[in-house]
């Protein structure tokens, strides 16, 4: 299946759009430009110009509800097939990740000079291990790009110290493993506190610290953690954290 040809050139196929949507989710919207290295790499794989790929990423922005809330409309001239891809994989993130991975490897095999664009899979690497790795990579990139590589609680902007945290843990719901609306960008310390239920995020997007820490006699806890109690988090540019997932964490993990 392919969309109709336009003034911008050859029609985009379903496979090409899946790869474009996958990239759209992995990089900040403000970086969806022809000069972006990832855009250039995808253009090489697709046999299209970087400008054409950047335009297509902009088309996907037209369907992004968080961009609309900020008054960013994305590019016009998005196609029906663009919308179909968005709707299909917005409900099936695991499917997007695996299909995009398969299509990327398939196309790179036909482009010898592009082989370096994909990580080789060792002969001893089990299929399950490959799936876990590509799920984790997509989730981290999607969450980090949504929060501009900034801890949503502390504002820390050191990528090496940041974690893409699952709101509903990886082990609890397979469907949520790659869903970026099930993610928060947190510093390593606050990720551990969140994971252990010593803090949570309310549906109103404010930080809630457990009574155990609020009552702690530790000077470090009182100076470095407790001050964030009740503060609003830094909201992402897209993939807003799901209120339903936050409610689940509050009810099942948080130690009130």
Buried (B, 14 or more C-beta within 10 A) or exposed (E): EBBEEEEBEEBBBBBBBBBBBBBBBBBBBEBBBBEBEBBBBBBBBBEBBBBBBBBBBBBBBBBBEBBEEEEBEBBEEBBEBBBBBBEBBBEBBBEBBBBBBEBBBEBBEEEEEBEEBBEEBEEEEEEEEBBEBBBBBBBBBBBBBBBEBBBBBBEBEEEEBBBBBBBBBBEBBEEBBBBBBBBBBBBBBBBBBBBEBBBBBBEEBBBBBBEEBEEBEEEEBBEEBBEBBEBEBBBBBBBBBBBEBBBBBBEEBBEE
